[in-house]
Amino acid sequence: MEHVAADHSSWGYFWQQIYNPTWRYLGDGCCLTRETWKDLEKAGFSELKLRHIRAPLSWNPTRPHIIGYAVK
């Protein structure tokens, strides 16, 4: 499970962009606007199963998430 960037047309993404510079500093380089699923799709895994979810957390800039697995 990994938090990823929200849809670019959403308020969630707007706030992720606002918080990202501070979040990167406090989170040791963690990036709120990373689209990790794109990198996983390009990596050439023999099997990749991902789902985009909204984890049941109180509002915070780390939503939404992807969950799944990859096989080399």
N, C-alpha and C positions, 0 to 999 in steps of 0.2 A: 504494500500500500504506500502510495506516495502522493503528496499534495502537488497540484499542478495549477497552471493558469486558468482562470475562469474564461468564459466566452468573451471575446473582445468587445462585444456590443453591450456588455452588462455593467451594472454598477459595481459588482464584485471585482471585475478586472480594473475598473477605474481606481478603486481603493487599493488593490494590490499594487498598482503602479505608484500610488502615493506613499504607501508604507514600505515599498521594496528597499530603498536606500538604507533606512534605519534597520529594517529586518535583516538585511545582509550583514550589517555590522554586528548586531546583537546575536544573530543566528550563525555566526562563523561561516559566512559565505552563502548561506541558504538563499535561494532565489524564488520569490513568490510568483514570478511571471514565466517560469520555465514550462515549456510544452513537452514534457518528458516522453509522452506517448509517441511523438514524431520521431525522436531519436531511437526509441525501441523498434519502431516499424522499419526504420532504415538500417538497423543493425544486422539484418539477415539471419535472424533466429530461425531454426527449423520449425518451431512452433511458438506462437505468441497468442496468449489469451488475455485480453484486457477488458475491463468494464469501467466506465466513467460513473462515479457515484458521488453523492453528497453525504459524507459521513455525519452521523447524528451528533454533532458537536454544537455548542453554542456558537453564535456568530463569531467568526474570526477570519483574518485574511488568508488562512491556509486552506480554505475550501475553494473549489471542489478537490476530489481525489481520483486517482486511478487505482485499481486493485487487479492483480492477476499474476501471471507467471510467464516465463520465457524459457525455452529449451534450446541449448546450443546446437 
